[in-house]
């Protein structure tokens, strides 16, 4: 079985997501000559079209095709970045600089071949990654990093939910305190005697 990734393969939803983390996908706008309109107008007419480029990090394999709704759904984060005019190069995943043991020059070298995330690094075929010194150890440590993060995810999610709950409780306390203070001020104002009328009005 080939190490290269088949861009047109059909995966189950979960498998598709994992496989796509190994790819570098980018939407972009290009122009194509509209032959029919060019003939009608008697001058070259070009239409804007939206395309997608999919690259296997570290290899020369590149797929270019129309940015169909299927590809938009397959790479939703890149599509959202494209529509918002934001950078898509880092794709979806954990940036390489999150690996504390990976040196800046190594990060730069991986990025130079289209590998921008830890997921892409782990998924890089050995036939490509062998170009980098110590590639097996690097990929193994990267996989351990992802495995550890996955194990810690439930605890981090619970911690985030508790922090959110505590913040909501503090906000509720502050709101109640403000309402009680306003109520007390209103009562004090109601108890104060009315000012005596000026003598010339008596």
Residue pairs with C-beta under 8 A, 6 or more apart in sequence:
3 125
3 126
3 127
3 128
4 56
4 59
4 61
4 125
5 19
5 22
5 23
5 56
5 61
5 125
7 23
7 54
7 63
9 19
11 19
16 74
19 123
20 74
20 75
20 92
21 91
21 92
21 93
21 117
21 119
21 120
21 123
22 56
22 57
22 119
22 120
22 122
22 123
22 124
23 54
23 55
23 56
23 57
23 91
23 120
24 54
24 55
24 56
24 57
24 89
24 91
24 114
24 115
24 116
24 120
25 52
25 53
25 54
25 55
25 71
25 74
25 75
25 78
25 88
25 91
26 52
26 53
26 55
26 78
26 82
26 88
26 89
27 50
27 51
27 52
27 67
27 71
27 72
27 75
27 78
27 79
27 82
27 88
28 50
28 51
28 52
28 53
28 82
29 48
29 49
29 50
29 51
30 48
30 49
30 50
30 51
31 46
31 47
31 48
31 49
32 46
32 47
32 49
33 44
33 45
33 46
33 47
34 45
34 46
34 47
37 45
37 47
38 44
38 45
49 66
50 66
50 67
50 82
51 64
51 65
51 66
51 67
52 64
52 65
52 66
52 67
52 71
52 75
53 62
53 63
53 64
54 62
54 63
54 64
55 61
55 62
55 63
55 114
56 114
56 125
56 128
57 110
57 113
57 114
57 115
57 116
57 120
57 121
57 123
57 124
57 128
58 110
58 113
58 114
58 115
58 124
58 125
58 128
58 129
58 131
59 125
59 128
65 71
67 79
71 79
72 79
75 92
77 91
77 92
78 88
78 91
78 92
81 87
81 88
82 88
89 116
90 116
90 117
91 116
91 117
91 120
92 117
92 119
93 116
93 117
93 118
93 119
93 120
94 117
94 118
94 119
94 146
94 149
95 116
95 117
95 118
96 102
96 107
96 110
96 111
96 115
96 116
96 117
96 118
96 121
97 104
97 107
98 118
98 145
99 118
99 141
99 142
99 145
101 141
102 138
106 132
106 138
109 132
110 116
110 121
110 132
113 128
114 120
115 121
115 124
118 142
118 145
118 146
119 146
121 129
121 138
121 139
121 142
122 139
122 142
122 143
122 146
124 139
126 135
126 136
129 135
129 136
129 138
129 139
132 138
